[in-house]
Amino acid sequence: MTNSVNSTARKARWTTLVIAGAAVAALATGALPASAQPVRPPGTVRAAEQALDTGELAALMAPGDRASGTMVRVGGTGIRWTAATGPLSQDPAANFRIGSITKLFTSTVVLQLVGEGRFGMDTPVQDLLPGTLPAGWGPITVGQLLSHTSGLGLPCVAFAEGGAPTPEQVLSHWTDPACAPPQYPVLAQQYNGANYFLLGMVIERTTGRSYAEEVQRRIARPLGLRHTYSPGPGDRSVPGPVLADAREIEPWTWAEGGMISNAPDLERFMTNLMRGRLLRPAQQRQLFTMPPLSEGARDRFSMGGLMRAEVDGTVVWGKTGSMGASTSGVFATEGGRRTVVYSLLPAVKDQDVMRAHIEKLLAASL
């Protein structure tokens, strides 16, 4: 892949780092906690296990002026349905770059470490990563990073062309002396990818192992997610079969948005996360606790990093993500009784138009 193509992908990704969660264009040791019990998210509407309207879904998935191709996988209690349209692979286990859905894996590992007592939600990241942030900045806690209430704003340094920047180099675009300090006091929840670069660094500094290894030993291997991993620097390919967009892209987004997975793995991960099989009860509650600053935000995130949305009166939890030409998402209702994984190739650049289309897709899937 040429530097110019990598640069184009990086500039597009750079925009998503600070824009509302890339909502439509743009989340013990290695063993599962034996004592974990499902924690019911507050205020959740109980979704009926009604039959799926596959006709409506098929109409929404047909290639057209919203998306040139769409994959949807619906699972949960008593239901299993999957289909793909347009140029997308018909293989139900096709792999794809999941973009910001990566944050769900990052937040899960961080919450596991909190449950183990390695640090707390109120621990300043400056204590965990000495010297990483400017000395004049006020304390930013782990909980603030998870919930996008850190006060971090826009980066003030442009990206260099080509190459594979390290997490430290990425963060320098926020910490350069020319950059404004974080907002204090923090007045609103504002999605920012820098939060999860810092959390990835916290994982590595705390455990003494790489981010990729921690995801494998704590989540992927225990759950049998054979297609889910964080590629290393220079690993620009997606293993076949590829769902769509097989171009080579440098995975510099790392713990913020660099992972690869497929629909069956994401469904299994989300089901286990929602049912309390990955976290201790106290941390499971954080998944569904909304910070006061989330009120009024267009995309609302919980203390544990889950996006909360209401679709036709049903509360769903999950995360969206985009990378390359694809926009994807994974969402679930209370207890994982209904799960939805989607990935599509947007045909329009208007984020509001795509957002409305994806909301219809989710509504039909529920």
DOFINU-856073 format. One record per residue (C-alpha): residue number from 0; residue in three letters; z, y, x. Coordinates in Angstrom, 2 decimals. Each point is the difference from the previous one (the first is absolute). Layout:
   num   residu         Z         Y         X
   NUM      ALA         Z         Y         X
...
REM end
This chain:
   num   residu         Z         Y         X
     0      MET      0.00      0.00      0.00
     1      THR     -0.92      3.42      1.37
     2      ASN      2.49      2.78      0.60
     3      SER     -1.78      2.15     -2.61
     4      VAL      0.56     -2.59     -2.72
     5      ASN      3.62     -0.46      1.06
     6      SER      0.42      3.78     -0.01
     7      THR     -1.37      0.27     -3.54
     8      ALA      2.37     -2.72     -1.19
     9      ARG      2.89      1.71      1.78
    10      LYS     -0.69      3.40     -1.56
    11      ALA     -0.17     -1.54     -3.47
    12      ARG      3.21     -1.91      0.64
    13      TRP      1.67      3.09      1.42
    14      THR     -0.48      1.72     -3.36
    15      THR      1.70     -2.86     -1.84
    16      LEU      3.05      0.16      2.26
    17      VAL      1.22      3.12     -1.74
    18      ILE     -1.61     -0.05     -3.45
    19      ALA      2.08     -1.48     -2.80
    20      GLY      0.18     -3.58      1.12
    21      ALA     -3.75     -0.52      0.20
    22      ALA      0.55     -0.68     -3.68
    23      VAL     -3.57     -0.87     -0.85
    24      ALA     -2.04      1.05      2.96
    25      ALA      1.38      0.58      1.12
    26      LEU     13.08     -8.37      2.38
    27      ALA     13.66    -11.33      6.82
    28      THR     -2.45     -1.26      2.50
    29      GLY     -3.42     -1.39     -0.66
    30      ALA      1.33     -2.09     -2.88
    31      LEU      0.17      1.14     -3.62
    32      PRO      3.49      1.14     -1.11
    33      ALA      1.50     -2.99     -1.80
    34      SER      2.29      2.24     -2.06
    35      ALA     -2.71      2.35     -1.24
    36      GLN     -0.23      0.19     -3.76
    37      PRO     -2.59      1.89     -2.05
    38      VAL      1.02      3.57     -0.78
    39      ARG     -1.48      1.48     -3.16
    40      PRO     -1.57      3.41      0.59
    41      PRO      1.51      2.64     -2.32
    42      GLY     -2.06      1.40     -2.81
    43      THR     -2.68     -2.65      0.26
    44      VAL     -1.99     -0.84     -3.11
    45      ARG     -0.14     -3.75     -0.52
    46      ALA     -3.68     -0.96      0.07
    47      ALA     -1.05     -2.66     -2.50
    48      GLU     -1.68     -3.10      1.33
    49      GLN     -3.02      0.71     -2.18
    50      ALA     -3.40     -1.52      0.61
    51      LEU     -2.22      1.93      2.37
    52      ASP     -2.92      1.94     -1.49
    53      THR     -2.57     -1.23      2.49
    54      GLY     -2.80      1.73     -1.90
    55      GLU      1.52      3.43      0.57
    56      LEU      0.69     -0.80      3.63
    57      ALA     -3.55     -1.23      0.54
    58      ALA     -1.39      3.22     -1.46
    59      LEU      2.18      2.12      2.29
    60      MET     -0.94     -2.11      3.02
    61      ALA     -3.75      0.17     -0.57
    62      PRO     -1.73      1.90      2.83
    63      GLY     -0.67      3.55     -1.11
    64      ASP      0.72      3.66      0.57
    65      ARG      3.70     -0.60      0.77
    66      ALA     -0.16     -2.94      2.40
    67      SER     -2.85     -1.99      1.46
    68      GLY      2.13     -3.14      0.08
    69      THR      3.50     -1.07     -1.04
    70      MET      2.37     -2.92      0.60
    71      VAL      2.96     -0.59     -2.32
    72      ARG      2.57     -2.78      0.17
    73      VAL      2.53     -0.26     -2.82
    74      GLY      2.99     -2.31      0.28
    75      GLY      3.50     -0.50     -1.29
    76      THR      1.70     -2.09     -2.66
    77      GLY     -2.53     -2.30     -1.63
    78      ILE     -3.12      1.77      1.23
    79      ARG     -2.44     -0.21      2.88
    80      TRP     -3.34      1.83     -0.01
    81      THR     -2.24      1.36      2.73
    82      ALA     -3.51      1.37      0.23
    83      ALA     -2.18      2.16      2.23
    84      THR     -3.13      2.03     -0.72
    85      GLY     -2.74      1.77      1.89
    86      PRO     -0.27     -0.62      3.75
    87      LEU      3.58     -1.29      0.30
    88      SER      0.54     -3.57      1.11
    89      GLN      0.48     -2.56     -2.76
    90      ASP      2.46     -1.91      2.18
    91      PRO      3.44      0.50     -1.62
    92      ALA      1.63     -0.15      3.45
    93      ALA     -2.27      2.59      1.66
    94      ASN      1.77      2.26      2.48
    95      PHE      0.11      3.80      0.06
    96      ARG      1.76      2.91      1.66
    97      ILE      2.87      0.98     -2.30
    98      GLY      0.56      3.54      1.28
    99      SER      3.21      1.60     -1.22
   100      ILE      1.10     -3.18     -1.79
   101      THR      1.21     -0.77      3.53
   102      LYS      2.92      2.33     -0.73
   103      LEU      1.50     -2.58     -2.38
   104      PHE      0.31     -2.46      2.88
   105      THR      1.48      2.70      2.22
   106      SER      2.55      1.08     -2.60
   107      THR      0.97     -3.63     -0.68
   108      VAL      0.75     -0.64      3.68
   109      VAL      1.97      3.25      0.23
   110      LEU      2.06     -0.89     -3.09
   111      GLN      0.68     -3.45      1.46
   112      LEU      1.35      1.66      3.14
   113      VAL      2.18      2.26     -2.13
   114      GLY      1.33     -3.10     -1.78
   115      GLU      0.84     -1.54      3.37
   116      GLY      2.04      3.05      0.95
   117      ARG     -2.29      1.02      2.87
   118      PHE     -0.02      3.55     -1.36
   119      GLY      0.51      1.74     -3.35
   120      MET     -2.11      1.96     -2.43
   121      ASP      1.87      3.11      1.16
   122      THR     -0.46     -0.67      3.72
   123      PRO     -1.95      2.85      1.63
   124      VAL     -3.21     -1.21      1.58
   125      GLN      0.93      2.15      3.00
   126      ASP      2.86     -2.44      0.68
   127      LEU     -2.40     -2.96     -0.07
   128      LEU     -2.86      1.64      1.91
   129      PRO      1.63      2.40      2.45
   130      GLY     -2.38      2.61      1.35
   131      THR     -2.82     -0.82     -2.42
   132      LEU      0.41      3.09     -2.19
   133      PRO      0.48      3.59      1.24
   134      ALA      3.60      0.85      0.85
   135      GLY     -0.01      2.97     -2.35
   136      TRP     -0.79     -2.04     -3.11
   137      GLY      2.75     -0.81     -2.47
   138      PRO      0.93     -3.62     -0.69
   139      ILE     -2.51     -2.13     -1.92
   140      THR      1.45     -3.20     -1.42
   141      VAL     -1.49     -3.45     -0.42
   142      GLY      0.30      0.40     -3.77
   143      GLN     -1.93      3.26      0.10
   144      LEU     -2.81     -1.64      1.94
   145      LEU     -0.19     -2.91     -2.46
   146      SER     -0.11      2.27     -3.06
   147      HIS     -2.26      2.72      1.42
   148      THR      2.73      2.62     -0.22
   149      SER      0.11      0.77      3.73
   150      GLY     -1.43      3.49     -0.34
   151      LEU     -2.77     -0.74      2.51
   152      GLY     -3.08      2.09     -0.69
   153      LEU     -3.58      0.09      1.17
   154      PRO     -0.94     -0.85      3.58
   155      CYS     -1.00      3.00      2.06
   156      VAL     -2.02     -1.68      2.76
   157      ALA     -3.47     -1.41     -0.50
   158      PHE     -0.81     -3.59      0.92
   159      ALA     -1.98     -0.74      3.14
   160      GLU     -3.27     -1.89     -0.34
   161      GLY      0.00     -3.79      0.54
   162      GLY      2.66     -2.09      1.64
   163      ALA      2.99     -1.83     -1.42
   164      PRO      2.99      2.37     -0.24
   165      THR      3.48     -1.44      0.32
   166      PRO      2.61      0.75     -2.69
   167      GLU      1.58      2.51      2.38
   168      GLN     -3.34      1.75      0.44
   169      VAL     -0.54      0.08     -3.77
   170      LEU      3.44      1.56     -0.54
   171      SER     -0.74      2.68      2.56
   172      HIS     -2.26      1.59     -2.59
   173      TRP      3.18      0.86     -1.93
   174      THR      2.40      0.56      2.89
   175      ASP     -2.13      2.25      2.19
   176      PRO      1.83      3.27      0.82
   177      ALA     -2.66      1.84     -2.00
   178      CYS      0.96     -1.89     -3.19
   179      ALA      2.41      1.33     -2.58
   180      PRO      3.27     -1.94     -0.32
   181      PRO      0.62     -2.12     -3.11
   182      GLN      0.96      1.78     -3.19
   183      TYR      3.74      0.45     -0.31
   184      PRO      1.53     -0.27     -2.45
   185      VAL     -2.60     -2.41     -1.34
   186      LEU     -1.17      1.24     -3.41
   187      ALA     -2.46     -2.69     -1.10
   188      GLN     -1.19     -3.52      0.60
   189      GLN     -3.19      0.17      2.06
   190      TYR     -1.88     -3.07      1.13
   191      ASN     -0.56      0.02      3.74
   192      GLY     -1.26     -2.82      2.20
   193      ALA      2.01      1.29      2.97
   194      ASN      3.13     -1.33     -1.71
   195      TYR     -1.24     -3.56      0.40
   196      PHE     -1.14      0.38      3.59
   197      LEU      3.62      0.93      0.72
   198      LEU      1.28     -2.98     -2.00
   199      GLY     -2.29     -2.35      1.93
   200      MET      1.45      1.37      3.22
   201      VAL      3.52     -0.48     -1.40
   202      ILE     -0.81     -3.66     -0.71
   203      GLU     -1.20     -0.59      3.54
   204      ARG      2.84      1.88      1.70
   205      THR      2.66     -1.72     -2.13
   206      THR     -1.28     -3.57      0.25
   207      GLY     -1.52      0.04      3.48
   208      ARG     -3.12     -1.63     -1.46
   209      SER     -3.36      1.36     -1.07
   210      TYR     -0.63      1.20     -3.53
   211      ALA     -2.64     -2.69     -0.45
   212      GLU      2.45     -2.74      1.07
   213      GLU      2.72      1.22     -2.35
   214      VAL     -2.38     -0.02     -2.97
   215      GLN     -0.97     -3.57      0.87
   216      ARG      3.50     -1.39      0.55
   217      ARG      1.67      1.80     -2.91
   218      ILE     -2.70      0.00     -2.70
   219      ALA     -3.31     -1.70      0.71
   220      ARG      1.23     -3.33      1.39
   221      PRO      2.90     -0.50     -2.44
   222      LEU     -2.33      0.68     -2.95
   223      GLY     -2.98     -1.89      1.41
   224      LEU     -2.25      3.07      0.14
   225      ARG     -2.63     -1.46      2.29
   226      HIS     -2.46      2.90     -0.34
   227      THR      2.47      2.85      0.46
   228      TYR      0.54      1.62      3.38
   229      SER      0.07      3.23      1.98
   230      PRO     -2.88     -0.01      2.51
   231      GLY      0.65      1.25      3.51
   232      PRO     -1.76      2.84      1.82
   233      GLY     -3.65     -0.81      0.54
   234      ASP     -0.12     -2.65     -2.75
   235      ARG     -2.53      1.83     -2.17
   236      SER     -1.41     -2.89     -2.05
   237      VAL      0.96     -1.56     -3.32
   238      PRO     -0.06     -3.83      0.04
   239      GLY     -2.38     -1.62     -2.43
   240      PRO     -0.48     -0.35     -2.80
   241      VAL      0.05      3.80     -0.36
   242      LEU      0.38      1.52     -3.46
   243      ALA     -2.04      3.10      0.85
   244      ASP     -0.55      2.50      2.80
   245      ALA     -0.09     -2.23      3.08
   246      ARG     -0.51      2.94      2.36
   247      GLU      2.16      0.09      3.11
   248      ILE      2.87      2.50     -0.26
   249      GLU      2.74      0.58      2.55
   250      PRO      3.36     -0.92     -1.66
   251      TRP      1.82      3.06      1.38
   252      THR      1.75      0.62     -3.34
   253      TRP      2.32     -2.91      0.82
   254      ALA      3.24     -0.06     -2.07
   255      GLU     -1.35      2.80     -2.18
   256      GLY     -3.28     -1.59     -1.04
   257      GLY     -1.49     -2.47      2.49
   258      MET      0.60     -3.45     -1.51
   259      ILE     -2.45     -2.61     -1.28
   260      SER      0.65     -2.35     -2.92
   261      ASN     -1.63     -1.47     -3.09
   262      ALA      0.67     -0.03     -3.73
   263      PRO      1.90     -3.33     -0.21
   264      ASP      2.32      1.01      2.85
   265      LEU      0.68      3.44     -1.49
   266      GLU      0.74     -1.57     -3.36
   267      ARG      2.47     -2.45      1.55
   268      PHE      1.66      2.73      2.07
   269      MET      0.38      2.34     -2.98
   270      THR      1.34     -2.76     -2.26
   271      ASN      2.66     -0.97      2.54
   272      LEU      0.90      3.63      0.69
   273      MET      0.42      0.78     -3.70
   274      ARG      2.07     -3.14     -0.58
   275      GLY      2.54      0.79      2.71
   276      ARG     -0.98     -2.74      2.43
   277      LEU     -0.50      2.24      3.02
   278      LEU      2.94      2.39     -0.18
   279      ARG      3.74     -0.11     -0.56
   280      PRO      1.14      1.36     -3.39
   281      ALA      1.11      3.41      1.28
   282      GLN     -3.36      0.62      1.66
   283      GLN     -1.87     -1.45     -2.98
   284      ARG      1.56      2.71     -2.14
   285      GLN     -1.36      2.62      2.39
   286      LEU     -3.51     -1.16     -0.89
   287      PHE      0.46      1.28     -3.53
   288      THR      2.27      3.00      0.56
   289      MET     -1.92      3.24     -0.35
   290      PRO      1.15      2.98      2.09
   291      PRO      0.55      3.24     -1.94
   292      LEU     -2.72      1.68      2.07
   293      SER     -2.59     -2.38     -1.48
   294      GLU      0.19      1.82     -3.34
   295      GLY     -3.18      1.98     -0.45
   296      ALA     -1.90     -1.73      2.79
   297      ARG     -3.42     -1.27     -1.00
   298      ASP      0.55     -3.25      1.89
   299      ARG      3.66     -1.00     -0.15
   300      PHE      1.67     -2.23      2.60
   301      SER      3.33     -1.79     -0.20
   302      MET      2.76      0.03      2.62
   303      GLY     -1.48     -3.27      1.25
   304      GLY     -3.57      1.30      0.21
   305      LEU     -1.50     -1.52     -3.17
   306      MET     -2.39      2.12     -2.02
   307      ARG      1.05      0.25     -3.66
   308      ALA     -2.60      0.58     -2.71
   309      GLU     -0.26     -0.30     -3.76
   310      VAL     -3.15     -1.53     -1.44
   311      ASP     -0.28      0.13     -3.78
   312      GLY      3.80      0.04     -0.26
   313      THR      0.55     -2.86      2.44
   314      VAL      1.80      0.74      3.26
   315      VAL     -1.65     -1.54      3.05
   316      TRP      1.08      0.02      3.65
   317      GLY     -2.15     -0.38      3.08
   318      LYS     -2.23      1.88      2.40
   319      THR     -3.56      1.19      0.41
   320      GLY     -1.98      0.15      3.21
   321      SER     -3.40      0.85      1.39
   322      MET     -1.77     -0.85      3.22
   323      GLY     -3.67      0.28      0.90
   324      ALA     -2.10     -0.12     -3.16
   325      SER      2.59     -1.79     -2.15
   326      THR      2.82      1.11     -2.27
   327      SER      2.58     -2.63     -0.92
   328      GLY      3.37     -0.47     -1.68
   329      VAL      2.68     -2.49     -0.97
   330      PHE      2.31      0.52     -2.97
   331      ALA      2.48     -2.07     -2.01
   332      THR      2.15      0.32     -3.10
   333      GLU      3.71     -0.78     -0.10
   334      GLY      0.86     -3.27      1.74
   335      GLY     -3.65     -0.57      0.93
   336      ARG     -0.80     -1.30     -3.49
   337      ARG     -3.45      1.60      0.34
   338      THR     -1.64      0.82      3.33
   339      VAL     -3.27      1.76      0.70
   340      VAL     -1.90      0.21      3.27
   341      TYR     -3.22      2.00      0.12
   342      SER     -2.47      1.25      2.55
   343      LEU     -3.12      2.01     -0.71
   344      LEU     -2.78      2.02      1.59
   345      PRO      0.20      3.51     -1.51
   346      ALA     -3.31      1.51     -1.07
   347      VAL      1.39      3.54     -0.40
   348      LYS      2.10      2.21      2.26
   349      ASP      1.90      1.78     -2.80
   350      GLN      3.56     -1.36      0.30
   351      ASP      0.94      0.90     -3.58
   352      VAL     -3.00     -1.88     -1.37
   353      MET      0.83     -3.07      2.10
   354      ARG      3.67      0.23     -0.91
   355      ALA     -0.84     -0.09     -3.71
   356      HIS     -2.31     -2.97      0.54
   357      ILE      2.63     -1.97      1.90
   358      GLU      2.62      0.75     -2.66
   359      LYS     -2.36     -1.51     -2.60
   360      LEU     -0.50     -3.01      2.26
   361      LEU      3.76     -0.49      0.29
   362      ALA      0.53      0.47     -3.74
   363      ALA     -2.57     -2.69     -0.77
   364      SER      1.64     -2.33      2.53
   365      LEU      3.46      0.36     -1.55
REM end
